[in-house]
């Protein structure tokens, strides 16, 4: 029973994020429609939000039962996640078309920065150096105990508690998870700096930077724990609680940060200057600009660094798949 419940938790976390997504955007945005700040208190807004949440909750319930009855089946989990996101996107678009008639007039003013003071890096940026130190310390520990690592050791266990996945003692086998985590940390730190120095001063850029660093910490906790499997076999329940608790904590923290940033004053969005999903303007030096729907940022594709940040995860994914295959 416990394994069936643990299998459900990542899916339920995704459902939770989708359920709260409409209220994570600034109050001037509602299902990607620019509205008056108090529009979310009106009956049309409440009706649209109820329909969206009922649809997502119903599909989440059906898919949860399906995943629960097929524990450990990756196809069931992937199908459930895909269906959940497709339903959420469909109802998001449906509400956008229904609420576009309530769209507020575009602002007749523009916000500009009148200060020439240097943009000082806040103190929370310095804690982003802690996860790489944890990775380095874990790698050093594995190096010092190399002779204690079995030539062939289990890295995955089935529902019956018996190992069904093995790895050989090699540089890639022992240090591969740490290298992968370090590669992702480079991107998270890069996104944090890009949001701070490559976007206009706002509450949203602070939220973006804090969330990137929070996810970096998540990788700095989970991957070192997994990398120690050659030396220790942890209690699977403890490991699952560590991973699930870390993911849940990162999501809850991100929701809190985004909601706080949602009350920020007006910012220009990409849709007011170009496409809602991407942005291209050689006259604007920004790397990132707020999305039209208020959900984070989109890249300014006229800036070379935006292309690097955009394609880095895809390159990393193909490199990982090359080593796995």
Secondary structure, 3 states (H helix, E strand, C coil): CHHHHHHHHHHHHHHHHHHHHHHCCCCCEECCEECCCCHHHCHHHHHHHHHHHHHHHHHHHHHHHHHHHCCCCHHHHHHHHHHHHHHHHHHHHHHHHHHHHHCCCCCCCCCCCCCCCCCCCCHHHCCHHHHHHHHHHHHHHHHHCHHHCCCEEEEEECCCCCEEEEEECCHHHHHHHHHHHHHHHHHHHHHHHHHHHCCCCCHHHHHHHHHHHHHHHHHHHHHHHHHHHHCCCCCHHHHHHHHHHHHHHHHHHHHHHHHHHCCCCCCCCHHHCCCCCCECCCCCCCCEEECCCCCCEEEECCCHHHHHHHHHHHHHHHHHHHHHC
